[in-house]
């Protein structure tokens, strides 16, 4: 059973992205999510990152809440 707390930093690590606070802020500032585009379909993900996001959301996995939070941050 996965007992990790799925914070934004842990999600970034899971996606293979730098996850220090300044790295996350930089990513958010430079990767806007266009209105109406689902997070897993954004053009800045690799194929494996997009698949992870899509599958986690489809399965309503424990990651879904963190992914939704990331989508909201990227939309602003």
DSSP file (Angstrom, degrees, kcal/mol; ACC not computed):
  #  RESIDUE AA STRUCTURE BP1 BP2  ACC     N-H-->O    O-->H-N    N-H-->O    O-->H-N    TCO  KAPPA ALPHA  PHI   PSI    X-CA   Y-CA   Z-CA
    1    1 A X              0   0    0      0, 0.0     2,-0.6     0, 0.0     0, 0.0   0.000 360.0 360.0 360.0 137.9    0.0    0.0    0.0
    2    2 A X        +     0   0    0      1,-0.1    60,-0.0     2,-0.0     0, 0.0  -0.711 360.0 171.2 -82.9 117.0    1.2    3.5   -0.9
    3    3 A X        +     0   0    0     -2,-0.6    -1,-0.1     2,-0.1     2,-0.0   0.261  32.2 127.2-111.0  10.5    1.5    5.5    2.3
    4    4 A X        -     0   0    0      1,-0.1     2,-0.6     2,-0.0    -2,-0.0  -0.345  65.2-119.9 -63.9 145.8    3.3    8.6    0.8
    5    5 A X        -     0   0    0      1,-0.1     2,-1.8    -2,-0.0     5,-0.1  -0.814  25.9-137.8 -82.5 123.1    1.8   12.0    1.3
    6    6 A X        +     0   0    0     -2,-0.6     2,-0.1    56,-0.1    -1,-0.1  -0.514  38.6 163.4 -90.0  73.5    1.1   13.2   -2.2
    7    7 A X     >  -     0   0    0     -2,-1.8     4,-2.4     1,-0.1     5,-0.2  -0.292  55.0-101.9 -78.9 170.4    2.3   16.8   -2.0
    8    8 A X  H  > S+     0   0    0      1,-0.2     4,-2.5     2,-0.2     5,-0.2   0.898 124.4  52.6 -60.2 -40.9    3.1   18.9   -5.0
    9    9 A X  H  > S+     0   0    0      1,-0.2     4,-2.0     2,-0.2    -1,-0.2   0.895 109.9  47.7 -63.4 -39.9    6.8   18.3   -4.4
   10   10 A X  H  > S+     0   0    0      2,-0.2     4,-2.5     1,-0.2    -1,-0.2   0.883 110.2  52.8 -69.1 -37.6    6.3   14.6   -4.3
   11   11 A X  H  X S+     0   0    0     -4,-2.4     4,-2.0     2,-0.2    -2,-0.2   0.924 108.0  50.7 -62.4 -43.9    4.2   14.8   -7.5
   12   12 A X  H  <>S+     0   0    0     -4,-2.5     5,-3.1     1,-0.2     4,-0.3   0.912 111.0  48.8 -60.0 -42.4    7.0   16.7   -9.2
   13   13 A X  H ><5S+     0   0    0     -4,-2.0     3,-1.5     1,-0.2    -1,-0.2   0.914 108.9  52.9 -62.9 -41.9    9.5   14.0   -8.1
   14   14 A X  H 3<5S+     0   0    0     -4,-2.5    -1,-0.2     1,-0.3    -2,-0.2   0.853 108.7  50.6 -61.2 -34.7    7.1   11.3   -9.4
   15   15 A X  T 3<5S-     0   0    0     -4,-2.0    -1,-0.3    -5,-0.2    -2,-0.2   0.480 120.1-112.1 -81.8  -2.2    7.0   13.1  -12.7
   16   16 A X  T < 5S+     0   0    0     -3,-1.5     2,-0.3    -4,-0.3    -3,-0.2   0.741  74.1 133.2  78.5  23.4   10.8   13.2  -12.8
   17   17 A X      < -     0   0    0     -5,-3.1    -1,-0.3    -6,-0.2    -2,-0.1  -0.756  69.1 -92.5-105.2 152.0   10.9   17.0  -12.4
   18   18 A X        -     0   0    0     -2,-0.3    -1,-0.1     1,-0.1    -3,-0.0  -0.390  40.3-167.0 -57.6 139.0   13.0   19.1  -10.1
   19   19 A X        +     0   0    0      4,-0.1    -1,-0.1    -7,-0.1     2,-0.1   0.190  38.5 123.7-126.4  19.0   10.9   19.5   -6.9
   20   20 A X  S >> S-     0   0    0      1,-0.1     4,-2.4     4,-0.0     3,-0.6  -0.484  76.1-106.8 -70.5 152.5   12.6   22.2   -4.8
   21   21 A X  H 3> S+     0   0    0      1,-0.3     4,-2.4     2,-0.2     5,-0.2   0.874 121.4  49.3 -50.8 -42.8   10.2   25.1   -4.1
   22   22 A X  H 3> S+     0   0    0      1,-0.2     4,-2.1     2,-0.2    -1,-0.3   0.850 109.8  52.1 -67.6 -32.5   12.0   27.4   -6.5
   23   23 A X  H <> S+     0   0    0     -3,-0.6     4,-2.4     2,-0.2    -2,-0.2   0.906 110.2  48.1 -67.8 -41.3   11.9   24.8   -9.2
   24   24 A X  H  X S+     0   0    0     -4,-2.4     4,-2.7     2,-0.2    -2,-0.2   0.929 111.7  49.6 -64.7 -45.1    8.1   24.3   -8.8
   25   25 A X  H  X S+     0   0    0     -4,-2.4     4,-2.1    -5,-0.2    -1,-0.2   0.907 111.4  49.5 -59.6 -42.1    7.5   28.1   -8.9
   26   26 A X  H  X S+     0   0    0     -4,-2.1     4,-1.5     2,-0.2    -1,-0.2   0.915 111.0  49.4 -63.9 -43.2    9.6   28.3  -12.0
   27   27 A X  H  X S+     0   0    0     -4,-2.4     4,-1.1     1,-0.2     3,-0.4   0.939 111.3  49.1 -61.0 -47.4    7.6   25.5  -13.7
   28   28 A X  H  < S+     0   0    0     -4,-2.7     3,-0.3     1,-0.2    -1,-0.2   0.876 112.1  49.4 -60.3 -38.2    4.3   27.1  -12.7
   29   29 A X  H  < S+     0   0    0     -4,-2.1    -1,-0.2    -5,-0.2    -2,-0.2   0.767 118.4  37.7 -72.7 -25.6    5.4   30.4  -14.1
   30   30 A X  H  < S+     0   0    0     -4,-1.5    -1,-0.2    -3,-0.4    -2,-0.2   0.396 109.9  59.0-110.5   2.1    6.6   29.0  -17.4
   31   31 A X     <  -     0   0    0     -4,-1.1    -1,-0.2    -3,-0.3     2,-0.1  -0.554  65.8-177.5-131.8  69.7    4.0   26.3  -18.2
   32   32 A X        -     0   0    0     -3,-0.2     2,-0.7    -2,-0.2    43,-0.2  -0.431  24.1-132.9 -68.6 141.5    0.6   27.8  -18.4
   33   33 A X        -     0   0    0     41,-2.5     3,-0.1    38,-0.2    -1,-0.1  -0.856  25.8-124.4 -95.0 114.2   -2.3   25.4  -19.0
   34   34 A X    >   -     0   0    0     -2,-0.7     3,-2.1     1,-0.1    41,-0.0  -0.246  36.8 -89.2 -59.6 145.3   -4.5   26.8  -21.7
   35   35 A X  T 3  S+     0   0    0      1,-0.3    -1,-0.1    40,-0.1     3,-0.1  -0.285 112.3  14.2 -55.2 130.4   -8.2   27.1  -20.8
   36   36 A X  T 3  S+     0   0    0      1,-0.2     2,-0.6    -3,-0.1    -1,-0.3   0.366  94.0 121.4  85.4  -5.2  -10.1   24.0  -21.6
   37   37 A X    <   -     0   0    0     -3,-2.1    -1,-0.2     2,-0.0     5,-0.1  -0.819  64.3-126.7 -93.8 120.1   -7.1   21.8  -22.0
   38   38 A X    >   -     0   0    0     -2,-0.6     3,-1.9     1,-0.1     4,-0.4  -0.349  23.5-116.4 -61.4 145.6   -7.0   18.8  -19.6
   39   39 A X  G >  S+     0   0    0      1,-0.3     3,-1.3     2,-0.2    -1,-0.1   0.854 114.0  55.3 -55.1 -39.0   -3.7   18.7  -17.7
   40   40 A X  G 3  S+     0   0    0      1,-0.3    -1,-0.3    13,-0.1    14,-0.2   0.664 106.2  53.4 -70.9 -14.1   -2.7   15.3  -19.2
   41   41 A X  G <  S+     0   0    0     -3,-1.9    -1,-0.3    13,-0.0    -2,-0.2   0.386  77.1 124.3-100.4   2.5   -3.1   16.8  -22.7
   42   42 A X    X   -     0   0    0     -3,-1.3     3,-1.2    -4,-0.4    -9,-0.1  -0.362  66.0-129.5 -63.4 143.5   -0.8   19.7  -22.1
   43   43 A X  T 3  S+     0   0    0      1,-0.2    -1,-0.1    -2,-0.0    -3,-0.0   0.499  97.2  71.9 -76.9  -2.4    1.9   19.8  -24.7
   44   44 A X  T 3  S+     0   0    0      2,-0.1     2,-0.3   -13,-0.0    -1,-0.2   0.482  79.6  90.6 -93.3  -0.6    4.7   20.3  -22.2
   45   45 A X  S <  S-     0   0    0     -3,-1.2     2,-0.1     1,-0.1    -5,-0.0  -0.651  75.9-123.0 -91.0 149.6    4.6   16.7  -20.8
   46   46 A X     >  -     0   0    0     -2,-0.3     4,-2.6     1,-0.1     5,-0.2  -0.375  37.4-100.6 -74.3 168.6    6.6   13.8  -22.1
   47   47 A X  H  > S+     0   0    0      1,-0.2     4,-2.2     2,-0.2     5,-0.1   0.899 124.5  47.7 -60.1 -40.9    4.5   10.8  -23.2
   48   48 A X  H  > S+     0   0    0      2,-0.2     4,-2.2     1,-0.2    -1,-0.2   0.882 111.6  49.7 -71.2 -37.0    5.2    8.9  -20.0
   49   49 A X  H  > S+     0   0    0      2,-0.2     4,-2.5     1,-0.2    -2,-0.2   0.932 112.2  48.1 -64.4 -45.2    4.3   11.9  -17.8
   50   50 A X  H  X S+     0   0    0     -4,-2.6     4,-2.8     1,-0.2    -2,-0.2   0.899 111.1  51.0 -62.5 -41.1    1.1   12.4  -19.7
   51   51 A X  H  X S+     0   0    0     -4,-2.2     4,-2.8    -5,-0.2     5,-0.3   0.914 109.9  49.9 -63.6 -42.7    0.2    8.7  -19.4
   52   52 A X  H  X S+     0   0    0     -4,-2.2     4,-2.5     2,-0.2     5,-0.2   0.942 113.6  45.4 -60.1 -48.2    0.8    8.8  -15.6
   53   53 A X  H  X S+     0   0    0     -4,-2.5     4,-2.1     2,-0.2     5,-0.2   0.930 114.9  47.5 -62.0 -46.7   -1.4   11.9  -15.2
   54   54 A X  H  X S+     0   0    0     -4,-2.8     4,-2.7     1,-0.2    -2,-0.2   0.934 114.5  45.4 -60.7 -48.7   -4.1   10.5  -17.4
   55   55 A X  H  X S+     0   0    0     -4,-2.8     4,-2.2     1,-0.2     6,-0.2   0.891 111.4  52.2 -65.8 -40.0   -4.2    7.1  -15.7
   56   56 A X  H  <>S+     0   0    0     -4,-2.5     5,-2.6    -5,-0.3     8,-0.3   0.899 114.3  43.4 -63.6 -39.9   -4.1    8.5  -12.2
   57   57 A X  H ><5S+     0   0    0     -4,-2.1     3,-1.0    -5,-0.2    -2,-0.2   0.909 113.0  51.1 -72.2 -42.0   -7.0   10.8  -12.9
   58   58 A X  H 3<5S+     0   0    0     -4,-2.7    -2,-0.2     1,-0.3    -1,-0.2   0.870 116.0  41.7 -61.9 -36.7   -9.0    8.0  -14.7
   59   59 A X  T 3<5S-     0   0    0     -4,-2.2    -1,-0.3    -5,-0.2    -2,-0.2   0.427 105.5-128.5 -89.5   0.7   -8.5    5.7  -11.8
   60   60 A X  T < 5 -     0   0    0     -3,-1.0    -3,-0.2    -4,-0.2    -4,-0.1   0.907  47.2-180.0  47.5  45.4   -9.2    8.4   -9.3
   61   61 A X    > < -     0   0    0     -5,-2.6     3,-2.1    -6,-0.2     4,-0.4  -0.087  46.7 -92.7 -68.8 171.2   -5.9    7.3   -7.7
   62   62 A X  T 3  S+     0   0    0      1,-0.3     3,-0.5     2,-0.2     4,-0.5   0.756 126.5  61.5 -58.7 -23.9   -4.4    8.8   -4.6
   63   63 A X  T 3> S+     0   0    0      1,-0.2     4,-2.4     2,-0.1     3,-0.3   0.685  80.6  86.7 -74.1 -17.7   -2.4   11.1   -6.9
   64   64 A X  H <> S+     0   0    0     -3,-2.1     4,-2.7    -8,-0.3    -1,-0.2   0.855  85.1  52.0 -56.7 -41.2   -5.6   12.6   -8.3
   65   65 A X  H  > S+     0   0    0     -3,-0.5     4,-2.1    -4,-0.4    -1,-0.2   0.919 112.4  45.3 -63.2 -43.6   -6.0   15.3   -5.7
   66   66 A X  H  > S+     0   0    0     -4,-0.5     4,-2.3    -3,-0.3    -2,-0.2   0.880 113.0  51.2 -66.6 -37.8   -2.4   16.5   -6.2
   67   67 A X  H  X S+     0   0    0     -4,-2.4     4,-2.5     2,-0.2    -2,-0.2   0.908 109.6  49.9 -66.5 -41.8   -2.8   16.4   -9.9
   68   68 A X  H  X S+     0   0    0     -4,-2.7     4,-2.2    -5,-0.2    -2,-0.2   0.908 110.1  50.9 -61.1 -41.8   -6.0   18.5   -9.7
   69   69 A X  H  X S+     0   0    0     -4,-2.1     4,-2.2     2,-0.2    -2,-0.2   0.910 110.5  49.2 -62.3 -42.3   -4.2   21.0   -7.5
   70   70 A X  H  X S+     0   0    0     -4,-2.3     4,-2.4     2,-0.2    -2,-0.2   0.915 108.8  52.9 -63.3 -42.8   -1.4   21.2  -10.0
   71   71 A X  H  X S+     0   0    0     -4,-2.5     4,-1.2     1,-0.2    -1,-0.2   0.906 109.4  49.4 -59.0 -41.8   -3.9   21.8  -12.8
   72   72 A X  H  < S+     0   0    0     -4,-2.2     4,-0.4     1,-0.2     3,-0.3   0.913 111.2  48.7 -64.7 -41.8   -5.5   24.6  -10.8
   73   73 A X  H >< S+     0   0    0     -4,-2.2     3,-0.8     1,-0.2    -2,-0.2   0.872 111.5  49.7 -65.9 -36.4   -2.1   26.2  -10.2
   74   74 A X  H 3< S+     0   0    0     -4,-2.4   -41,-2.5     1,-0.2    -1,-0.2   0.716 104.6  60.4 -74.8 -20.1   -1.2   26.0  -13.9
   75   75 A X  T 3<        0   0    0     -4,-1.2    -1,-0.2    -3,-0.3    -2,-0.2   0.545 360.0 360.0 -84.1  -8.1   -4.5   27.5  -15.0
   76   76 A X    <         0   0    0     -3,-0.8    -1,-0.2    -4,-0.4    -2,-0.2   0.426 360.0 360.0-102.8 360.0   -3.9   30.8  -13.1
